[in-house]
């Protein structure tokens, strides 16, 4: 009985990482749009960097999801 409660608490705590990654992805794209609004000619220079930042931030969300699922079903 207590082990089930600990699993649910662990999965819920792992979900906090997904919330943070969602905020991070929003910040990445907001900064990209702001940079393009200031200097549209720099689109090619910062285009690759935006995708790298997005991928790394989204990977954190996937890691948190895997940890949550392992805590719940592992």
BABA-546842 format. One line per 2 residues: number of its first residue (from 1); their letters; for each residue x, y, z of N, C-alpha, C. Coordinates in Angstrom, 3 decimals, m for minus. Layout:
BEGIN
NUM = A = X:Y:Z:X:Y:Z:X:Y:Z | ...
This chain:
BEGIN
1 = XX = 0.818:m1.194:0.000:0.000:0.000:0.000:0.864:1.261:0.000 | 1.887:1.287:0.885:2.754:2.458:0.937:3.639:2.552:m0.303
3 = XX = 3.952:1.397:m0.879:4.792:1.401:m2.082:4.048:2.037:m3.252 | 2.741:1.819:m3.324:1.964:2.450:m4.389:1.934:3.962:m4.217
5 = XX = 1.801:4.425:m2.993:1.797:5.864:m2.737:3.134:6.483:m3.122 | 4.225:5.799:m2.804:5.550:6.308:m3.155:5.734:6.361:m4.669
7 = XX = 5.178:5.387:m5.384:5.272:5.410:m6.847:4.538:6.616:m7.423 | 3.350:6.879:m6.911:2.569:8.004:m7.419:3.239:9.341:m7.089
9 = XX = 3.806:9.435:m5.925:4.509:10.664:m5.558:5.739:10.848:m6.438 | 6.492:9.785:m6.689:7.667:9.877:m7.551:7.314:10.262:m8.978
11 = XX = 6.233:9.693:m9.497:5.812:10.042:m10.854:5.359:11.490:m10.924 | 4.691:11.955:m9.890:4.260:13.354:m9.862:5.426:14.316:m9.778
13 = XX = 6.441:13.962:m9.003:7.622:14.818:m8.915:8.390:14.841:m10.229 | 8.396:13.741:m10.950:9.064:13.717:m12.255:8.325:14.596:m13.257
15 = XX = 7.024:14.764:m13.081:6.246:15.610:m13.993:6.629:17.080:m13.869 | 7.218:17.461:m12.755:7.664:18.848:m12.594:8.715:19.184:m13.651
17 = XX = 9.557:18.226:m13.998:10.551:18.452:m15.049:9.914:18.721:m16.396 | 8.764:18.113:m16.649:8.067:18.354:m17.916:7.482:19.763:m17.949
19 = XX = 7.023:20.246:m16.817:6.501:21.617:m16.749:7.622:22.611:m17.037 | 8.773:22.392:m16.424:9.912:23.280:m16.656:10.379:23.259:m18.096
21 = XX = 10.339:22.102:m18.721:10.748:22.016:m20.125:9.749:22.739:m21.022 | 8.480:22.680:m20.693:7.476:23.415:m21.466:7.700:24.913:m21.385
23 = XX = 8.034:25.392:m20.213:8.345:26.815:m20.057:9.606:27.159:m20.844 | 10.596:26.265:m20.806:11.842:26.504:m21.536:11.643:26.558:m23.042
25 = XX = 10.806:25.671:m23.580:10.526:25.687:m25.020:9.829:26.987:m25.402 | 8.916:27.431:m24.573:8.255:28.711:m24.832:9.233:29.870:m24.839
27 = XX = 10.192:29.851:m23.928:11.205:30.909:m23.889:12.120:30.865:m25.106 | 12.455:29.673:m25.555:13.317:29.539:m26.727:12.648:30.159:m27.953
29 = XX = 11.390:29.790:m28.200:10.706:30.310:m29.380:10.363:31.789:m29.247 | 10.066:32.254:m28.040:9.801:33.687:m27.844:11.051:34.512:m28.127
31 = XX = 12.199:34.002:m27.713:13.454:34.707:m27.988:13.770:34.709:m29.479 | 13.461:33.613:m30.145:13.690:33.523:m31.589:12.823:34.537:m32.341
33 = XX = 11.565:34.605:m31.984:10.663:35.553:m32.648:11.087:36.985:m32.358 | 11.507:37.249:m31.138:11.976:38.586:m30.782:13.239:38.957:m31.571
35 = XX = 14.151:38.002:m31.724:15.376:38.270:m32.475:15.077:38.529:m33.947 | 14.123:37.776:m34.509:13.768:38.002:m35.911:13.052:39.325:m36.106
37 = XX = 12.290:39.738:m35.118:11.609:41.031:m35.228:12.607:42.182:m35.213 | 13.691:42.015:m34.484:14.702:43.072:m34.413:15.619:43.077:m35.625
39 = XX = 15.957:41.871:m36.137:16.895:41.780:m37.253:16.500:40.611:m38.148 | 15.600:40.846:m39.100:15.158:39.745:m39.969:16.267:39.151:m40.840
41 = XX = 17.303:39.903:m41.094:18.393:39.406:m41.937:19.213:38.323:m41.238 | 19.074:38.192:m39.927:19.862:37.207:m39.174:19.170:35.852:m39.104
43 = XX = 18.142:35.653:m39.906:17.387:34.405:m39.834:18.258:33.188:m40.131 | 19.102:33.267:m41.118:19.949:32.128:m41.480:21.023:31.870:m40.419
45 = XX = 21.485:32.923:m39.752:22.542:32.763:m38.757:22.051:32.086:m37.481 | 20.828:32.370:m37.087:20.332:31.803:m35.834:19.363:30.644:m36.049
47 = XX = 19.126:30.266:m37.283:18.174:29.192:m37.575:18.593:27.844:m37.026 | 19.869:27.496:m37.159:20.337:26.204:m36.654:20.382:26.200:m35.129
49 = XX = 20.751:27.315:m34.551:20.846:27.385:m33.093:19.490:27.219:m32.428 | 18.441:27.721:m33.049:17.124:27.604:m32.446:16.693:26.144:m32.381
51 = XX = 16.995:25.376:m33.405:16.601:23.966:m33.404:17.419:23.160:m32.414 | 18.675:23.512:m32.219:19.495:22.831:m31.217:18.960:23.128:m29.827
53 = XX = 18.641:24.384:m29.556:18.082:24.755:m28.259:16.745:24.092:m27.999 | 15.921:24.025:m29.035:14.620:23.371:m28.896:14.788:21.883:m28.617
55 = XX = 15.692:21.232:m29.328:15.883:19.790:m29.164:16.425:19.449:m27.780 | 17.363:20.232:m27.284:17.925:19.966:m25.958:16.869:20.179:m24.877
57 = XX = 16.077:21.232:m25.013:15.035:21.506:m24.026:13.950:20.433:m24.069 | 13.595:20.000:m25.249:12.580:18.960:m25.373:13.099:17.612:m24.885
59 = XX = 14.391:17.380:m25.009:14.973:16.134:m24.502:14.840:16.052:m22.987 | 14.929:17.180:m22.312:14.752:17.187:m20.861:13.344:16.730:m20.506
61 = XX = 12.352:17.161:m21.278:10.969:16.730:m21.033:10.824:15.233:m21.267 | 11.468:14.717:m22.288:11.397:13.281:m22.541:12.082:12.478:m21.446
63 = XX = 13.204:12.980:m20.941:13.871:12.301:m19.834:12.971:12.287:m18.601 | 12.317:13.395:m18.315:11.413:13.455:m17.160:10.249:12.497:m17.341
65 = XX = 9.735:12.386:m18.563:8.642:11.456:m18.825:9.089:10.005:m18.599 | 10.271:9.666:m19.081:10.778:8.304:m18.910:10.987:7.989:m17.422
67 = XX = 11.523:8.929:m16.674:11.736:8.714:m15.246:10.391:8.548:m14.544 | 9.406:9.359:m14.923:8.077:9.218:m14.331:7.448:7.877:m14.631
69 = XX = 7.586:7.415:m15.866:7.032:6.117:m16.228:7.766:4.974:m15.538 | 9.082:5.109:m15.392:9.838:4.092:m14.666:9.435:4.055:m13.186
71 = XX = 9.193:5.231:m12.625:8.765:5.268:m11.226:7.377:4.669:m11.063 | 6.549:4.845:m12.056:5.165:4.364:m11.949:5.047:2.877:m12.249
73 = XX = 5.708:2.418:m13.299:5.538:1.043:m13.738:6.762:0.151:m13.523 | 7.886:0.746:m13.119:9.124:m0.026:m13.012:9.252:m0.830:m11.759
